């Protein structure tokens, strides 16, 4: 079988995005709204997607591997019943392999009724909890930690007076990052972990309530942003309206700062701060920390463009379009041979010689993780005639693993964790190399209400790293044991 590779494989990948809508009265098509919301969140996950619809208390799911428009074709959409609640999910695997069984939402049918759940994040105690549940007779159908969360909630529901009470009790056992949408027969619930690692917000669409990972999804569904779910908050939507449970609020927050640097869409506003403005601020701070004599500033499409603009505005060096992105290629595509796998950047990006030929170029990207893509981009600019290339990253150096919902699980392949700046300059083929400082990246999100997690840059995490991080025993071959 041909290998499915990502053209952005040199970037950290967010695990997923979630969406939910509760309709009151008539008029709103919750399935269509969820489709538009998931389409707006496609950047957060391209491996699988799914929906679960509540049709008068009966929960029906549709999920599969693929992009939103590939899974939810017009024929599939026409066959989905229109209920009064719907939740959706787009996924990139960090825990569990990219197989259909791990696609979300998960639907659980137990003695207290039906429940559907979609999750963005990563538990740090998933392995311990799963072992505990398995020793007690628990049976799992996937290798995803989302099913562990579902098990924790349903176990508590056996004695809890309500689904929201079960969620609150389950939060006492869960550690790490989780932004959730939970749907029961009568209620829709938004849940954000006590540190608020990943975003979650609330919107309105007429008389309907919306939950989404980012505000851009609310807008895409035709709704209006209302507010962010606070770290530790549980928000319940039902026929009586909306109410908030805050038993887990008030602790130290730790929003992933990389949401502003790369993960989120630039038109989103996260916890009070514009993503577009944050990226532009990152570029301005880069100009202060790394002043360079140059002729033009260019950005790597798409998430490096705003930072490049900020660098240009602060430094006074003209901004130019130096790299053109192929708009007709997705983040993932089939590459049939090794040579193509080694030259993915040439398929995705083309240099504009008129901008860079004979020029001293400041090249701004959102981050440098493994360095392979960065090296290829620099080579493209050299071939297009750039006299000098000065590479700047609007993120600090990636030095440590992330345990809270990205796929940076080891220091082994992190270029900055294994090489000095001069070594990296030689490896990338640049005239100079610079990274935004850790203190600098903490300042980019103007107006943000939360503190940040910068563990992948500093090694300081809001919660302890997982004790067990090895590959799932169900994903191991005998030769790997």
N, C-alpha and C positions, 0 to 999 in steps of 0.2 A: 504494500500500500504506500502511496506517496505521502511524504511527510508534510504536515500542516505546520508551517512556521509563521512567526509573527514578524512583520517588518519593524515593529517597535520592541524587539526582544531585548534590546539593550537598555530598556527603561524598567523601572519598577512597575508592577501591575497591581491595580486596585482589585479587591476581590469581587465586588458586586455593587449593584444599586437596587433599591427597593421602592415600591410604590403601592399605595392603597387608597381606595375611595369608598366612602359611605354615603349612599344616596338617601335623601329624605324627600318624600313626595314623588312626583313624576317628572319626566322630561330629560333627565340626564342618562346617557348611555354609559354605564360604568365600565363596560368592556372597551369601548372606543376610547374613553378617557385614559384607561390604563395602557392601551396600545400607544397612544401619543406620549404618555409619560415615560414608558419604557424606551421608546425611540429616542427621547431626549436624554436618557441615561445610558445610551448604548456605549458611550466612551468608558463607562465603568466596568464593562464586562462584555466580551464577545464570544464566549464559548458556548453558552446556553442561555435560554430564557424560558419564562413560563408565566402562566396566570392561574389563579384559582378564583372561581366565581361562586358567590353564595346565592343560590336560587331557592328562596323561601325555606331556608334552613338546611338545604342539601348543598354540599360543597363539591364542585366539579372542577377538575384541574386539566390544563393542557400545558405540556412542557416538553422541550426537546433540545438537542444540540443545534447551534446555529444562531444567526443574527435574528433580530426581531422580525424583520420583513420576510426572512426565510422560513421561520417557524409559524408565524401568524399570517399566512396567505389569506387572500379574500375568501377562499373556500373554507378554511379553518375558522376564520372570524365569523362567517355566516352560520356555522354550526355550533357556536358557543351560546348557551342560554344567557339572556339578559336578566340578571338579578338585581339586588339592591346594594350589594357589596362586591368588591373585587380587589385582589392584591396581585402584584406582579414582581418579577425579579429578573435581572440580568446578571450573569455570573462570569467571573474569571476565577479559576481554581487556585487557591493557595493551600487549602486543606481538602484532600480528596481529589481524585483524578477526574479529568473531563469526560465523564461517561453519563449517559442519560439518567442513571439512578441517582446521581448527585445534583441533577438539575432541580431548581426550586421554582415555586414554593413546594414545601412538603405538606402533605395532607395526612392528618392523624385521625383515626376513628377509634374512640375508646368509650368506656362505659359511661362517661359523663357527657358524651356528644362528639361532634366533629370540631376539628381545629385545623387551620392552615397557617403556615408560618414561613416568612422570608427573612433572610438575615444578611447583613453586611458587617463584616469584621472577622475576628479570629479569637477563639477562646485560648487562654494560656493553660487552662487545666482540663482541656477536653479529653486527653488520654486518661487521666486519673478518673474523671467522672464516667467515662465510657466503661472502663474496667470495673468500676463499682457497680454500674447498672447491669453489665453482662454477668457478673458473679451472682447478682440477684435474680437472674433469669431473663434479663432484657434482651430483646432480639432487634438487631439493626439491619436495615436494608441498604445502607449507603456507607461511605467512608467519610462523610462530611460532618463537621462539628455542629452544623445546624440541626442535625437529627438528635444530637446530644442535648441541645437546648430544648427541642420539642419534648424529649423524654423527661427532662427536668420539670417542665411545666405540667405535663400530664400526670406525672407522679404526685406533684403537689395538689393537682386538681382533685384527686381522690378524696381529700379531706378539707380542702379550701371551700369557702362559701360561694366563691365566684371565680371566673376565669382571671379577672384582674388581680384578685387576691393570690391566686396560684402563681401568676407572673411575678408578683412582688416577693413571694417566698422563694421562688426559683432564683431570683437575682442574688439571694444570699449565698448561693452555691456557685454561681458563675463568676469566673475571673477573666479579665481581658476585654476585648472590644466586641460590642454587639449593638448595632442599631437594627431594630426589629419592627416588622408589621405582623400582627397576630390577628387572625379572624376566627371568631367562633360563630355559632348559629345565629347569634343576635348582636354581636358586638365587633367593632374594629378597634384595635389597640396599637398605639405607638409606644415603643420602648427604646430608651437610649441608656447605655451603660453609665455608671456613676462618674467615669472620667470623660465621657463624651468624645471618645477617640475619633469617631467618624460622624459626619453631619446627619441630621434628620430634622425635617421641618414640616409645618402644617400650613395648609391653604384652604381656600373656599372656592367652590364652583357653584354659583347659585345657592341652593339650599344644601349642597353636598359638601362634605369634609374630605380633604385630601391629605395624605401623608406621603412624603417623598424624601429621597436622599439629598436632593438639591432643589433649590428654588426654580431652576430652569425647567424642571419637569412639571411643576405646578403651572407655570406660564404656558408651556407647550400643550397642556391639557385644557387650556382656556380659563384657568383659574387665577386667583390672586393670592399672593403670599400673605400669611397672617403673622406667623412667628416661628422661631426655632423651638424644637423640643429641648428642654434643658438636660444637662447631664444628670442621670439618675431618675429622670421623670418617666412616669407611666401615664399616658393620656388615653382615655376611654371615650369612644364615640358610640352612641346607641340612639334609640328612638327618643330618649329624653334630652338629648343634646350632647355636650362635651364636658368632661370633668377630669381633673388632674390629681394624680397621686404622687406625693413627693417624699415618701419615706426614705428614699435612697439619694436624695439631693443634698447638696451642701458640702460635698467633699472637694478635694483638689482636682481641678480639671486637667485634661491633657489631650486637647484636639491635635490630631496629626497635622503638623505644619505643612507637610507635603501635599495636603489637599489644596492649599493655595498655590503652591509652586507648580503642580503638574496634574493631579488627579481630577479636580473639579473643572467644569466648563467655565470659561471666563465670564459668561453672562450670569453666573450664579452669585448669590450673596450668602455667605456662610457665617452664621453666628455674629451678624452685624457688620461684616467686612466684605467688600466687593472683591471678587477673585481677580478681575481685570486690574483693578487699582493695586492690589497686592503685588501682582507680577510686575507692574510698571514701577512700583516702589522698590522692588528687588533690583531692578536694573539701575535705578538711581543710586541705590546704596553700593552696587557694584562699581559704579563710576567713581564714587568717593573712595572706596577701598582699593580699587585697581585702576588708577588713571593711566591711560595709554595714548601715545601720539599716533594717530591713525587718520585715514582718509574717509572711511565709511564704516558704519555699524550695521550689521545684518543679524537676523535671528533665524533659528532653525524652526521651520513650521511644525506644529502650530503653537505649542506652548512656550516657545522661546521668543516669539514675536513681540509680545507685550513687554518683556524684560529688555529686549533690544531697544524698543522705543523709549523706555525709561532711561536707559544708558545714554542714548542720543540726546534726550532732552536735558539731562544733567551735565553731560560733557560738552555739548555744543558740536559734536562730530555729526555730520549728516547721516540720516537714516536712509537705508536703501533696501530694496528687495533683491537679495542675492541668491536665494534658493526658491525654486518653484516646486510646489508639491503636486503630485499627480492626484487629482480629485476623484479619479475613477477607480481607485484601489482601496480596499478596506484595510483594516489593521491586520487582518489575517488573510493569507492566500496560499495556494498550493505552489510549492517550488519543486520542480521535478528533478533537479540535479544539484550536485554539490556546488558547482560554480555559481549558480543562481543564489544558493543559500549564503554564499560568501559575498554576494554583491547586491543584497536586498536594497541598500540605499540608492543604488543607481536606478532601480525600478521605481522607487518612491519619490526621489528628489532629483532635480536638475539644476545646475548652477546657471546664473545669468551672467555671462561673461562681461557684458557692457557695464555691469555694476562693480565687478571685482577685478577685472583685468588691469594689471599695473598698480593696483591699490594696496595700501596697508589696511587690512581688514580686521575689525573686531567682530568676532563670531560669538554670539550669545546663545546658549542652550539652557534648558531648564535644569539639567543635571548631567553628570557623567557617572555611570554606574560600573559597567564592565569595560567600556572604552572602545569596543569593536566598532560600533556605529559611528562614534565620534571620529575615529581614525579615518573611516571611509569618507565622511563628510569633508574633512580637511583635505583629503586627497582630491576630491572633486573640485574644491576651490583652487588648489594648486594647478590642476590641469586646465582650469578656466583662466589662469594667468595671474592669480593673486600674488602680489610681491611679498607680503607678509600676512600671516594668520595668527591672531592673538585670540585664544579660546578662553571664554569666561563662562562659568556656571552660576546660574542664579540660585542654586542650592549649595550648601556646604559639602564637604567631602563625605561620601558614604563610607563609613568606617566599621559599622556594626550591623548585625542582623536586625530585621524588624519582625516582631512577633504578633502584630495586631491587625493584620489584614493585607499585607503586601507579600510579594514572593521573594523578598530578600531574606533568605533563611540561613545564609552562611557568609563568612568573610572571604572564603576561598577565591571567589571570582570578582571581588570588589577591587578595582584597580587602585584606588587611593589607599586601601587597607594594606596593600602589599608593595607599594612603590613610592618613592619620594617624588616631589614636584619635578626636579630635573629629569628623573627617569620617565615620568609620565609625559613630559614635553617631548622627549625623544621618541617615545612609543607612539604618540599621537601625531608627530610630525609638525608641531606648532612652534612659533617663535617665542611665545610665552603662554602661561596657563595660570588662571586664577579662579578661586572659589569664593562665594559669599561666605562670610563668617557665621558661626552659630549665633552669636549675639545679633548679627545683622538680620538673619532670617526671622528671628523672633520679633523684629520690628516692622515687617512688611505689611501685615494685615491690619491696616488702620481701622480702628473702631471695633475690633474683635473683642467679644465679651469674655473669652476663655483664655486660659493659659495653654501652652503648647507642649506636645510630646516631640522631642528632638532626639529620641533614643538612637536612631540609625546614624546620626551625626556625632552624638556625644557619648553614647553608651549609658546614659542615665535614663531609666525607664520609670514611668509612673507606677507600674506594678512589676513584681518580680518576673523574670523570664520563665518560660515553661520548664518544668523539671524533665519532661519527656518530650523530645521533638523528633524522634526517629520516624521513619516511614511506617505507615500503617501496616500491620501484619497481613492484612488482606490484600495489600498491593505489592507484597514482597514475593519474588520468585524463590524457589528452594535454594538456588545458588547464592542468593543474597543473605541468607540466614547465617 
